[in-house]
Amino acid sequence: MELLSLPNPSFIAHVTNPSSSSSLKQQTPSVAVLHLQPINKHPLISINQMKPTTACNATSSVTTHHSVDPTIVVKEVEDRIGSVKRVTNETNVEVELNLDGVGTPDSNTGIPFLDHMLDQLASHGLFDVHVKAVGDIHIDDHHTNEDVALAIGTALLNALGDRKGINRFGDFTAPLDEALIHVTLDLSGRPHLNYDLQIPTERVGTYDTQLVEHFFQSVVNTSGMTLHIRQLAGKNSHHIIEATFKAFARALRQATEYDPRRRGTVPSSKGVLSRS
C-alpha cells in the first residue's frame, strides 16, 4: 500500500479506472483519474500501488499496461476537543479547545487585552478557542488570568490524549513591526518554561504585563509542555506581547498536527508521552 498525501486535508480521494482498448495499430494504456470531494473530517488515505498487467494478441508482441486497483482505505480522524470547567472561590472558568478547528475565537474573560491575545491563539493556531470567565477582577486580573491559563492547559492536555501521531515539536518566529519573538515548544509531558521577554512598560491598557509570564507558566504546568520564549527585538509592549501569542499559536499548531509518516505512533523513543 502507498500513502497518498493530499495537499488539502479537507478533501477525500475517489479513484475511477476507465477502460482501456487495444488494437493492432494502437494500444492506449489505462488512466487513473483522481476526483476530489470535500469532507468534514481528516482523512488518512492509502491507495494500492499500480500493478503491471500484460495484453497480447496473435499478431502483436506483448505490451505492458498499467492498471490501478481502485481500492481505497480511508481512516477518518475525529476532532480533538478538550473541555474544562474550573470553579474556585476566586473564579468560574469554562474552556473548550478544538485543536482541529478553523480558528474561531469566542473569549470573554472580563480582561479585554487577554481576550485580544486569546483571539490571536485561535486565529493563528487555527484552533477553536471558547473561553468564558467570571473572576474577582475588582481586586486585580491576577486570579482570572491564572485560572484561564490553567484551564486552557488542561483542555490542551485532554484534547491531545495519548499524543499518538503528532509532530510533537513546534518552532516559529513571529514579527510585529519592530518586535520579533521566537517560540519553541515540545509536547513532551514535562512542564518547563524558559521565558525571556523584556517588556518596557508595566501595563498595556489596564493589563499588568507581569501576567504574561504567569499566563504561560500556568499553561505549561497543566499541559505538560516544554516552552521557550525569546525576544529577538522589540520596543513596544503591545507588539512584544502580541507577537509572542502569535508565535506561540503557530508553534503549537505545528506541534499538534499529525505527521503522516509516523502512522499513528507515539513520537518518542520511549514509546509513551506522559505528563509526569
C-alpha positions as CSV (number, residue, x, y, z in Angstrom):
1,M,0.0,0.0,0.0
2,E,1.2,3.5,-0.8
3,L,0.2,6.5,1.4
4,L,-1.2,9.4,-0.6
5,S,-0.7,12.8,1.0
6,L,-3.2,15.3,-0.4
7,P,-2.4,19.0,-0.5
8,N,-5.6,19.9,1.2
9,P,-6.7,17.6,4.2
10,S,-10.3,18.6,3.7
11,F,-10.6,16.6,0.5
12,I,-11.1,12.8,0.0
13,A,-10.0,10.9,-3.0
14,H,-12.1,8.7,-5.2
15,V,-10.4,6.8,-7.9
16,T,-12.0,5.7,-11.1
17,N,-10.3,3.4,-13.6
18,P,-11.6,4.0,-17.2
19,S,-11.5,1.0,-19.5
20,S,-8.7,0.7,-22.0
21,S,-8.8,-0.5,-25.5
22,S,-6.1,-2.1,-27.7
23,S,-5.8,-2.9,-31.4
24,L,-3.1,-3.9,-33.8
25,K,-2.4,-0.3,-34.7
26,Q,-2.9,1.4,-31.3
27,Q,-2.9,0.4,-27.7
28,T,-4.0,3.0,-25.1
29,P,-2.9,2.5,-21.5
30,S,-5.4,2.8,-18.7
31,V,-5.5,6.1,-17.0
32,A,-6.3,6.6,-13.3
33,V,-8.5,9.6,-12.7
34,L,-8.4,11.2,-9.2
35,H,-11.6,13.1,-8.2
36,L,-11.6,15.3,-5.1
37,Q,-14.6,15.9,-2.9
38,P,-14.7,17.9,0.3
39,I,-15.4,16.2,3.6
40,N,-15.7,17.3,7.2
41,K,-13.1,15.0,8.8
42,H,-9.4,14.5,8.4
43,P,-8.7,11.5,6.1
44,L,-5.7,9.3,6.1
45,I,-5.8,7.7,2.6
46,S,-4.0,4.7,1.2
47,I,-4.2,3.7,-2.4
48,N,-2.9,0.4,-3.8
49,Q,0.2,0.8,-6.0
50,M,-0.2,0.5,-9.7
51,K,0.3,-3.1,-10.8
52,P,1.6,-4.0,-14.3
53,T,-0.6,-6.2,-16.5
54,T,0.0,-7.6,-20.0
55,A,-2.1,-7.6,-23.1
56,C,-1.3,-9.5,-26.3
57,N,-2.8,-11.0,-29.4
58,A,-1.8,-13.5,-32.1
59,T,-0.1,-10.9,-34.3
60,S,1.4,-8.4,-31.8
61,S,4.1,-8.6,-29.3
62,V,3.4,-8.4,-25.6
63,T,2.7,-4.9,-24.4
64,T,2.9,-3.8,-20.8
65,H,0.0,-1.7,-19.5
66,H,-0.6,-0.3,-16.1
67,S,-3.9,-0.6,-14.2
68,V,-5.0,0.7,-10.9
69,D,-6.8,-1.2,-8.2
70,P,-9.4,1.4,-7.1
71,T,-9.5,0.1,-3.6
72,I,-9.1,3.0,-1.1
73,V,-8.6,2.7,2.6
74,V,-9.8,5.8,4.4
75,K,-9.4,6.4,8.1
76,E,-11.3,9.4,9.5
77,V,-9.8,11.2,12.5
78,E,-12.3,12.8,14.8
79,D,-11.7,16.4,16.0
80,R,-9.6,16.6,19.2
81,I,-11.6,18.7,21.7
82,G,-10.8,19.4,25.3
83,S,-13.4,20.9,27.6
84,V,-12.7,22.1,31.2
85,K,-14.8,23.8,33.9
86,R,-12.8,25.2,36.8
87,V,-14.6,26.8,39.7
88,T,-12.9,28.3,42.8
89,N,-13.8,30.9,45.4
90,E,-12.0,33.4,43.1
91,T,-13.1,32.5,39.6
92,N,-15.5,30.5,37.4
93,V,-13.9,29.5,34.2
94,E,-15.2,27.4,31.2
95,V,-12.9,26.5,28.3
96,E,-13.4,24.5,25.1
97,L,-10.5,24.0,22.8
98,N,-10.7,22.3,19.4
99,L,-7.2,21.5,18.0
100,D,-8.7,20.7,14.6
101,G,-10.9,23.8,14.3
102,V,-10.9,26.6,11.8
103,G,-9.7,29.4,14.0
104,T,-13.0,30.5,15.6
105,P,-12.4,32.8,18.6
106,D,-15.0,33.3,21.3
107,S,-13.5,34.6,24.6
108,N,-14.9,36.7,27.3
109,T,-12.7,36.8,30.4
110,G,-13.6,40.3,31.7
111,I,-10.0,41.3,30.7
112,P,-10.1,42.9,27.3
113,F,-6.4,42.6,26.5
114,L,-6.4,38.9,27.5
115,D,-9.4,38.4,25.2
116,H,-7.4,40.0,22.4
117,M,-4.5,37.6,23.0
118,L,-6.7,34.6,23.1
119,D,-8.1,35.7,19.7
120,Q,-4.5,35.5,18.4
121,L,-4.2,32.0,19.7
122,A,-7.4,30.9,17.8
123,S,-6.7,32.8,14.6
124,H,-3.0,31.9,14.1
125,G,-3.2,28.4,15.5
126,L,-6.4,27.6,13.6
127,F,-7.9,26.4,16.9
128,D,-11.5,27.0,18.0
129,V,-11.0,28.7,21.4
130,H,-14.0,29.3,23.6
131,V,-13.4,30.8,27.0
132,K,-15.9,32.2,29.5
133,A,-14.6,33.5,32.8
134,V,-16.0,35.4,35.8
135,G,-13.5,36.4,38.4
136,D,-12.5,38.8,41.1
137,I,-11.2,41.4,38.7
138,H,-12.4,44.1,41.1
139,I,-9.3,43.2,43.0
140,D,-7.0,42.7,40.0
141,D,-6.6,40.5,36.9
142,H,-4.2,38.0,38.5
143,H,-6.6,35.2,39.5
144,T,-8.6,35.3,36.3
145,N,-5.5,35.4,34.1
146,E,-4.0,32.4,36.0
147,D,-7.1,30.3,36.1
148,V,-7.9,30.9,32.4
149,A,-4.4,29.7,31.6
150,L,-4.6,26.7,33.8
151,A,-7.9,25.7,32.2
152,I,-6.5,26.2,28.7
153,G,-3.5,24.0,29.6
154,T,-5.8,21.3,31.0
155,A,-8.0,21.4,27.9
156,L,-4.9,21.0,25.7
157,L,-3.9,18.0,27.8
158,N,-7.3,16.4,27.4
159,A,-7.5,17.1,23.6
160,L,-4.1,15.6,22.9
161,G,-4.9,12.3,24.6
162,D,-2.0,9.8,24.2
163,R,-0.4,12.2,21.6
164,K,0.0,9.5,19.0
165,G,0.9,10.6,15.5
166,I,1.6,14.2,16.3
167,N,4.7,16.2,15.3
168,R,5.3,16.9,19.0
169,F,7.8,19.8,18.3
170,G,6.9,23.3,17.2
171,D,9.1,26.3,16.3
172,F,8.1,29.7,15.0
173,T,9.4,33.2,14.9
174,A,6.8,36.0,14.5
175,P,7.4,39.6,13.7
176,L,5.1,42.5,14.6
177,D,6.5,45.8,13.3
178,E,9.7,46.3,15.3
179,A,9.1,43.3,17.6
180,L,10.4,39.8,16.8
181,I,9.7,36.8,19.1
182,H,10.9,33.3,18.8
183,V,8.9,30.4,20.4
184,T,10.0,26.7,20.5
185,L,8.0,24.1,22.3
186,D,7.9,20.3,22.9
187,L,4.7,18.5,23.9
188,S,6.9,16.2,26.0
189,G,4.7,15.7,29.0
190,R,7.4,17.6,31.1
191,P,6.4,21.1,32.2
192,H,9.2,23.7,31.8
193,L,9.2,27.4,30.9
194,N,12.1,29.4,29.7
195,Y,10.8,33.0,29.4
196,D,13.0,35.9,28.2
197,L,10.8,38.9,27.3
198,Q,11.9,42.5,28.1
199,I,8.5,44.3,28.2
200,P,9.3,48.0,28.8
201,T,6.1,49.1,30.4
202,E,4.2,47.8,33.5
203,R,0.8,47.9,31.8
204,V,-0.8,47.7,28.4
205,G,-4.1,49.4,28.9
206,T,-5.2,48.0,32.3
207,Y,-3.4,44.7,31.8
208,D,-0.4,44.1,34.1
209,T,2.4,42.9,31.8
210,Q,3.9,40.7,34.5
211,L,0.9,38.5,33.9
212,V,2.2,37.4,30.5
213,E,4.9,35.2,32.1
214,H,2.4,33.9,34.6
215,F,-0.1,33.0,31.8
216,F,2.4,30.9,30.0
217,Q,3.7,29.3,33.2
218,S,0.2,28.2,34.1
219,V,-0.4,26.7,30.6
220,V,2.9,24.8,30.8
221,N,2.1,23.4,34.2
222,T,-1.2,21.8,33.3
223,S,-0.5,20.8,29.7
224,G,2.9,19.1,30.3
225,M,4.8,21.3,27.8
226,T,8.4,22.5,27.5
227,L,8.2,26.1,26.2
228,H,11.0,28.5,25.3
229,I,10.1,32.2,24.6
230,R,12.8,34.6,23.4
231,Q,12.6,38.2,22.4
232,L,14.9,39.0,19.5
233,A,13.8,42.6,19.0
234,G,11.1,44.9,20.2
235,K,10.4,48.2,22.0
236,N,6.6,48.5,22.0
237,S,4.9,46.5,24.9
238,H,1.8,45.7,22.9
239,H,3.8,44.5,19.9
240,I,6.1,42.3,22.0
241,I,3.2,40.5,23.8
242,E,1.0,40.1,20.7
243,A,4.0,38.7,18.6
244,T,4.6,36.3,21.5
245,F,1.0,34.9,21.3
246,K,1.1,34.7,17.5
247,A,4.4,32.8,17.6
248,F,3.1,30.5,20.3
249,A,-0.1,29.8,18.3
250,R,1.9,28.9,15.2
251,A,4.4,26.7,17.1
252,L,1.5,24.9,18.9
253,R,-0.3,24.4,15.7
254,Q,2.8,22.8,14.2
255,A,3.4,20.5,17.2
256,T,-0.3,19.3,17.4
257,E,-0.7,18.5,13.7
258,Y,-0.4,14.9,12.5
259,D,2.8,13.6,10.9
260,P,1.5,11.0,8.2
261,R,4.9,9.3,8.2
262,R,4.6,8.4,11.8
263,R,1.5,6.3,11.1
264,G,-0.2,6.9,14.4
265,T,2.7,6.0,16.7
266,V,3.9,7.9,19.7
267,P,6.7,10.4,18.8
268,S,9.1,9.2,21.5
269,S,11.8,6.6,21.6
270,K,10.3,5.6,25.0
271,G,7.0,4.8,23.3
272,V,5.0,7.0,25.6
273,L,4.5,10.7,26.3
274,S,3.1,11.2,29.7
275,R,2.6,14.3,31.9
276,S,4.9,13.2,34.7
